[in-house]
């Protein structure tokens, strides 16, 4: 095997694990028989990182599983306050906030340690300030904000380069001839400005997904009758693109698909095969993102993420309440649920549920 980029023979010394779907966005599909370590490093530090950065808010909200580390925190805003969003959607203030009144100073901080530092700083201006008393009187509040605004962008040359490389990787992985995609390498390497990488805005979903499915998809299609060879890509359901590999394809018919659910962390199959008509490829592909459709689809995606995280939260609440019940009422001593146990369990669930979801009813 040779590196399809630089044609270097792949050996144990220079081979590397190439993620066809970026591991930073939860991708698990990978191979050591695609590119050499030098080309991997060159692309990873530029185009792959750009794509991962643009999709970082989604990866963080879903807390996607990666081979190493966790998704990075992202920043959002609530009214005039900066909010840090941690993996899984947990929120905290990005910094402390101080509101000075005539007789009262109100401090908001993420931790008591942060609040203590703020008070120590204020004491230089207010010598009579009793830091210990203020800390003892501090209230720890758990609250869930009605809405957070996130800055989200997608696209650009480097992102399209990364998408093009993803398509080529999938083609070569499935036995494709590296000579067929040679014309795309100058674009992937940044030596030319354009290649046939299109955003895809279909009128309806290409294939069915349930409300709790968030999927990465790669579909390789070779049709010698229509002379089409392309890869269709969906990331997190809503980032849809098509990469044309060959407009004069005359090889054997090809169909290979890969679908990975980042919620359940499992590969899934669709039968019958997913089909995209030539008419739709012509009608709904574009070199530029349709901004209105992009915003519309992002709303759908974030609503779906909210549904997924809500289900996880409910599961966590009920599991935690059951663990607490069994800790208090040993199964050995209480083999059957008593009314007292039911009341204890119900109380734990209801309190956590109201705390977690009170913002939905405000």
Secondary structure as the mmCIF struct_conf table of DSSP 4:
data_model
#
loop_
_struct_conf.conf_type_id
_struct_conf.id
_struct_conf.beg_label_comp_id
_struct_conf.beg_label_asym_id
_struct_conf.beg_label_seq_id
_struct_conf.end_label_comp_id
_struct_conf.end_label_asym_id
_struct_conf.end_label_seq_id
STRN STRN1 UNK A 2 UNK A 2
TURN_TY1_P TURN_TY1_P1 UNK A 4 UNK A 6
HELX_LH_PP_P HELX_LH_PP_P1 UNK A 8 UNK A 8
STRN STRN2 UNK A 9 UNK A 9
HELX_LH_PP_P HELX_LH_PP_P2 UNK A 10 UNK A 10
TURN_TY1_P TURN_TY1_P2 UNK A 12 UNK A 14
STRN STRN3 UNK A 15 UNK A 15
STRN STRN4 UNK A 18 UNK A 19
BEND BEND1 UNK A 20 UNK A 21
HELX_RH_3T_P HELX_RH_3T_P1 UNK A 23 UNK A 25
TURN_TY1_P TURN_TY1_P3 UNK A 26 UNK A 26
STRN STRN5 UNK A 30 UNK A 31
BEND BEND2 UNK A 32 UNK A 34
STRN STRN6 UNK A 36 UNK A 36
HELX_RH_AL_P HELX_RH_AL_P1 UNK A 37 UNK A 43
HELX_RH_PI_P HELX_RH_PI_P1 UNK A 44 UNK A 48
HELX_RH_AL_P HELX_RH_AL_P2 UNK A 49 UNK A 54
TURN_TY1_P TURN_TY1_P4 UNK A 55 UNK A 55
HELX_RH_AL_P HELX_RH_AL_P3 UNK A 56 UNK A 62
TURN_TY1_P TURN_TY1_P5 UNK A 63 UNK A 63
BEND BEND3 UNK A 67 UNK A 69
HELX_LH_PP_P HELX_LH_PP_P3 UNK A 71 UNK A 73
STRN STRN7 UNK A 74 UNK A 78
TURN_TY1_P TURN_TY1_P6 UNK A 79 UNK A 80
STRN STRN8 UNK A 81 UNK A 85
TURN_TY1_P TURN_TY1_P7 UNK A 87 UNK A 88
BEND BEND4 UNK A 89 UNK A 89
STRN STRN9 UNK A 91 UNK A 93
BEND BEND5 UNK A 94 UNK A 95
STRN STRN10 UNK A 97 UNK A 100
BEND BEND6 UNK A 102 UNK A 103
STRN STRN11 UNK A 105 UNK A 108
BEND BEND7 UNK A 110 UNK A 111
HELX_RH_AL_P HELX_RH_AL_P4 UNK A 112 UNK A 123
TURN_TY1_P TURN_TY1_P8 UNK A 124 UNK A 125
TURN_TY1_P TURN_TY1_P9 UNK A 127 UNK A 128
HELX_RH_AL_P HELX_RH_AL_P5 UNK A 131 UNK A 136
TURN_TY1_P TURN_TY1_P10 UNK A 137 UNK A 137
BEND BEND8 UNK A 146 UNK A 146
STRN STRN12 UNK A 149 UNK A 150
BEND BEND9 UNK A 156 UNK A 156
HELX_RH_AL_P HELX_RH_AL_P6 UNK A 157 UNK A 173
TURN_TY1_P TURN_TY1_P11 UNK A 174 UNK A 175
HELX_RH_3T_P HELX_RH_3T_P2 UNK A 178 UNK A 181
HELX_RH_AL_P HELX_RH_AL_P7 UNK A 182 UNK A 188
TURN_TY1_P TURN_TY1_P12 UNK A 189 UNK A 190
BEND BEND10 UNK A 191 UNK A 193
BEND BEND11 UNK A 196 UNK A 196
STRN STRN13 UNK A 197 UNK A 200
BEND BEND12 UNK A 203 UNK A 204
BEND BEND13 UNK A 206 UNK A 207
TURN_TY1_P TURN_TY1_P13 UNK A 211 UNK A 212
STRN STRN14 UNK A 215 UNK A 223
TURN_TY1_P TURN_TY1_P14 UNK A 224 UNK A 227
STRN STRN15 UNK A 228 UNK A 235
TURN_TY1_P TURN_TY1_P15 UNK A 236 UNK A 238
STRN STRN16 UNK A 239 UNK A 246
BEND BEND14 UNK A 247 UNK A 248
BEND BEND15 UNK A 251 UNK A 251
STRN STRN17 UNK A 254 UNK A 261
TURN_TY1_P TURN_TY1_P16 UNK A 262 UNK A 265
STRN STRN18 UNK A 266 UNK A 268
BEND BEND16 UNK A 271 UNK A 272
HELX_LH_PP_P HELX_LH_PP_P4 UNK A 273 UNK A 274
HELX_RH_AL_P HELX_RH_AL_P8 UNK A 278 UNK A 283
BEND BEND17 UNK A 284 UNK A 284
STRN STRN19 UNK A 285 UNK A 286
BEND BEND18 UNK A 287 UNK A 288
HELX_RH_AL_P HELX_RH_AL_P9 UNK A 291 UNK A 328
BEND BEND19 UNK A 329 UNK A 329
TURN_TY1_P TURN_TY1_P17 UNK A 331 UNK A 333
BEND BEND20 UNK A 335 UNK A 336
HELX_RH_AL_P HELX_RH_AL_P10 UNK A 339 UNK A 357
HELX_RH_3T_P HELX_RH_3T_P3 UNK A 358 UNK A 361
#
